Amino acid sequence: MAGKCILCGGKLRNGICTECGMDNNKTDSAYRSQLNRNQCESAPLTHVHGEENAEPYKKPALNHPRQQERSPSDQDGNTAKKEMGAGTTPRKYTSNNGNTNNTVNFNSYREMSKRPGGTGMSAFHTPRDGSKTGLTVVVIAVLAGIFLVAIGYENRTEESITAEKIIEDPDYQDPFDYQQPYDYQQPYDYPEYTFDPYQYTTKELAPEGENWETDLGAGAYVVGYDIPEGQYIASAGEGMRLEVADMDSNVWFSEYFGENDNEVLQLDDVRLFTGAIVMVNGGGNIHIVSENAQAAAVLTPPANPLTEEITLTDSMVAGEDFPEGTYDIVMATDDFGIVSYELPKEQGMDYGLNFSFLMDAEPSVDYPDYTKEYKNAVLPKGTTVTADGLTVKLVPSARIISEDYQAFYDNYN
């Protein structure tokens, strides 16, 4: 099992990477040189990327609706289908924001008055005896409009007058004028952002409790049954990952442990509310410790009604090939690879929840993200478990949370 993939660093089986699938048997220099080869190496330094038949960018007119700038021919069929749905006729782009339901067909109205029995439209047909009355109405409407415009001009705010002066200034430059050169050498100060996984929760933890600590290996755990509710400090070594899913409390986050970028060695504020799902991945343990754990409120989970072990070598479906339930997934042979399980997709979804982890019969410090066993995998009816050519055993876990196995994943919705 020695050797690592030259592309991703994953484990090799017969020279094939079990993680990215690359064939590492091809060790000639030409093959390796292609890994980091850039398609632009042979092009001149002044070359520019662009699409064939691409039209040059045209700056949009100020305060001009974009719908008027595009014609139906400017929009390809794929875009039209995306907006209207497959199998429907693309809508026409008109001056009223694309709505053709109220678009007036003036030619049809002119023809209606000429046809025998045509009623015409009063808006386009003025009786002769009402010409004077109509003229009076028009004059009054014009005078009223002038009066309203005068009032609006006098009531302009100072901000609007200032904006007009700025735009009318001959030295004014449009801030969105893309013809102006941009100094790419000038550094841009991005606003500092700190992710707070608890910013949307309204729940609070009890300030007092008991001192409690434990080590969590790879597996799924439920707060209130396996772990007391409380605020924890979590620490772990390289290759470990902690995920907390608690939609009932509006909390979800995932953290990798290690010394690389975007990894941590310790989490000082892990708030676990009753009902949250805590998932651990990796070959070691995550140590959690709390000073306000609600240990007295922990419920004793029911015993697992299943007793039969299942040997799995390829893909099997819960409820069809083996009973649905809660299992520990354990390596059965001297091998390594990926094990995954996917829940049945819900109505209207393209796929269901999917979980995967790296497994190895003999975990080592060289590959700290591989584990030999994954505890408490809840497999509802219809869940497909895939061992990717490995031989693993599904061993009934010591406990379950409920025999409503599908409800276990409500915290992911």
N, C-alpha and C positions, 0 to 999 in steps of 0.2 A: 504493500500500500504506500510505498515511498514515492516521492515526487509530487510536484505541484504543477498545475496548468500554467503555461507561460503567458496566457491571456488574462485569466481572472484569479489565479492562485488556488483554485479548487483542487479537490482530490482526483486522482486518475485511476481508472479501471481499464487495464489493457491499453493504456495510452490515451484513452478517451476521457475527457473531463466530465465528471458526474454532475457538475453544476451548470456549465455553459455549453457542453457538448463538443468542444473543440478537439480535433484529432492532433494530439501532441506527438504522434509517431513520425510526422513529417518534420524532420529537424534540419533540412537543408537551409542554407543561408537565404536563398531566394524566397522560400516560404515565410521565414521569420521576418524578412525585410518588408513583407507586405502588411504586417500587423500595424505598423505605424506609418504606412505610406499615405501621403496626401495626394489627392487627385490633381492638385494645382502645382505640384513640384516642377513639372516641365513647362508650365506656362510662364510668360513674362511677368515681372513684378507689377506691371501697370495694368494687368488684365482685370476685367470687371465681370462679376457674375450677373446674369440676367436671364429672363425667360424669353424664348423665341416669340416673335410677333408681339412682344409686350409694348404697350403704348406708353409714351413718356408721361410722367406725373404732371397733372394739371391742377394748379392751385384752385380750390373752390372759391367762388365769388362770395363776398361778405354778405351775410343775411340772405342767402339764396338757397331755397330748399334743394337738398340733394336729389330728391325724386325727379326734379325737372332736368337735372343734368344727365340723367341716364335714360336711355331708350330701351325698349324690350330686347333689342339686339345686343345691348351691352351686357346682358345677364345670361350666363350659360344655363343649360338645362338642369344641371345638378343643383345650382343655387336655387332655381325656381322650385324644383321638387322639394328641396329642404324647407322652403318657406311654406309651400302649399300642401305638401304630402305627395307621395308617389301616386301616379295615375291620374292626377288632376291637371287642369290647364293652368299654366302660369298666369298670374294676375297681370293686368296692364298697369303700367306706370303712368299716372295722370297727375294733373296739377292739384288734385285734392287728396294727396298722400296715398295714391294707389287704390282708393276706393272707387270702383267703377259702378257701384249700385246706383249712385245718384248723378252719374255723368250725363249731361244733357246732350241729346242728339238733335241739333238744331235743324239738320236737313229733313229729318222725319217730321218735325213739327211744321215746316213750311209746306211739305207735301200734303199733310192732313187737311189743311184748309182748302186745297184744290180738289180733293176727292169728293165724289158724290156722297152726301151724308156725313162728311167729315165734320167733327165738332170743333176742331182747332183748339187753341189755348188762349185764354183771356189775356195772358201776359204778353202775347205777341200779336194781338188783334185789338185795335182801339176803335170804338164806335166814332163815326163822324160827328155826331151831335155832342160828344163829350170832349171835344178838342180844347175848348176854352177852360173848362174845369180842370182838365189834365194839366194845362199850362200853368194855371194858378197853383196847383199842388206842387209842381216842380219848382217854381220860384220860391215858394215858402220853404221847401226842403233844402234848397241851396242856401238861403239866408240862415236857416237854423244850423246847417253844417258849418258855415263860416263863423257863426257865433260860438259854437262849441269848440272849434279849433282855437279861437282866440282865448277862450277861458283856459283851455289846456296849456297853451303857450305861457300864459301868465302864471300858472300853477306849477310849472316845472320845478323840480327840486334842484338844489345846488349841485348834487352829485351828477345829475343828468346833464346840466349845463357845462360842468367841468369836463365830463366825458366827451361832449360834443367839441369843446375847444381842443382837447387833446387829439382827437381823430382828425380835425380840420387843420391841425398844425402841419405846415409843409415839411417839418423835420420829423414828424411822427413815423415810427417804424412798427409795422404789424408784428406782434410777438410771435405769431405763427407763420411768419414769412420764411418758408423753407429755402428761399433763394439766398438768404443771408448765411455766411459761413459760420460753422460752429466750432468752437475751440475744444477738441477732444482731449487735449493735453491738460485742461483744467480739471482738477479732481472734483467729483460730485459727492457732497456729504449726504449719505443716505440716513434717514431718521432711524435712530436706534429702536429696535423692537425686541421686547422680551415676551415670550409666550407664557401665558398664565392659564393652565388647564382648568382652574377653578373660577374663572372670571364670570361664568354664567350660572354657577350653582347657587342655590338659596339655602342649602343645608349647612348646618354647623355641627362640629364635633363637641362632645362633652369635654370641658377643660380638665376634669379629674378622671382618673382611671387607675389601672394597674400597669406595672412593668411587665412587658411581654416581648419575647423574641423567638425567632425560629429561622431555619434555613429552608428555602424553597427551591426544589429541583425543577427540572423541566416538567411542565404540566399546567392544568387549569384548576384554579381554586376560587372559592366563593366566600366573600366577606360575610361574616355572621354564622358561618358553618366551619370553614377551615381556618379562617383568620378573624380575630376580633376586630370590630370597628375601632378606628383610632387614627392618630397621626403618627407616621413612621419615618424612620431614617433607613434608607435602603442602600446597600453597598454590594459590589460584586466585582469579579475579575473580567478579563478580556473574553469576548465572545458571548456574554450573557445579554439578554434583552427582557425588559419588563414592559408589559402592556396592561393598562387598566381600562376596562369598558364599563361605563356606568351611565347609560342614557337616562335613567330615571333621575339621576342627580346632575345631568348635563356635564359629565366629566368623561373625557377620553384622552389618553395620551400614550405614547410609546417611546421608550428610551433605550439606547444601546450603551453598554458599559465598556470602557476601554480608555486608552490614552490618545486615540486619534481625534481628528476634528469631528465635531458634532457628537462626541461620546463623552460619558461622564464616569467618574469613579465612585461617586456617591450622590444620592438624592436626599436632601435634608427635609423636604416637605412633601411627603406622600400621604395624602388624605384618602382613607379607605372607608366608604360608607357601606352600611349593610346592604347586601344584594349585588354589590359590584363584582365583576369577574376579573380575576387577576391571572394573567397568562405569562408563563416563564418559558424562555427558550435558551438553549445552550447546554454545554456539557458539565458545568459546575453548579454552584448554588448562589442564590441571592439571599443575603442576610438582611432581615428586617427586624427593627427594634422600636418599641413604643413605650412612652411613659404614661399614656392615658388610654390604654387599650380597655375596651369594654368586655373583658373576658367573662364576666358573670352573665352576659347576655347571649353568649354563644350557644347555638342550638346543636343538639346531637343529630347528625344526619342519619337517615335510614340506612340499613344494611342493603347491599346489592342483592337483588333477587336472582341474578345470573350466576352460574357456577361453571359453565363450560368454556374452555379455552378454544379459540379459533385460530387456525394457521392460515395466513394470507400470503400469497406469493405474487399476485398481480392486482386486479381490481375486483372488489366485491361490494355489494350493495346491502346496507342494513335493512332488515325487514324482509329481504329476499334470500340472500346467501347466508346470513347469520342474524340472530335476534338483535333488534335495536337495544341500546342501553349505554352504560358508561364503562369504558374499558381503559386499561393501561396498555399502551402499545410498546412492545418489547422486541428488541432484535433477537432472532432465533439462530442465526448463523454468523460466521465470521465474515462480515461484509460491511459495506457502508453505502449510503445513498440518500435519497429524498423520499419521505413518506408524506402524503397529503390526504386530506379528506374535504369533500365539498358537499355542502348541504343542498337539498333540492331547491331550485329557484322558485321564488314566489311569483304570483300572478303579475304580469306586466314587467318582470325583470328578465334580463338577458342571462344572468348567472346567479348562483347562490353564494352564500358565504363560503370562503375557501381558506383553509389553514394548512400550512406545510412547515416541516422542520427537517433538519439534517440529522441522520442517525448513523451510528458507527458501533459495531460490536466491541471495539477496543478504543474508546476515546483517548486522545493524547493532548499534550500541551501544544503541539504543533497545529492542531485543529480544535480550538476551544469551543467552537460553535456547534460541534457534533455531540449528540447525546445518545446514550444506550437505551434510555427508557423515557417515555412521555406519559405522565399520569393523568387520569381523570378525563380522557377524551370522550365527550358526550356525542353519541352517534344516533340521531333520530332516524326514523324510518325514511328511506329514500336517499340517505347519505352514501356517497360513493367514496370508498377508501382505496387509495392507490399506493402500492408499495414499490412501483418502478423497478420490477425485477428482483427486489429483495425478498427475503423470507422473514416475516415478522409474525409475532403472536399477539392476538387480542385477548388479554387476560382481564376478566371482570374486576373492576376496581373494588376496593374494600367498602366504599360507600357510594351512595347516590344522593342527589339533592331532591329529586322528584322523579316519578315515572312519566311525567309529562316532559319528555326529553326535548321536544321542540321549543318549549317555553324557556329553556335554559338560555336561548339566544335572543330573548326579547330585549336584553340590554344592548344589543347591537343595532336595534331599529329605532 
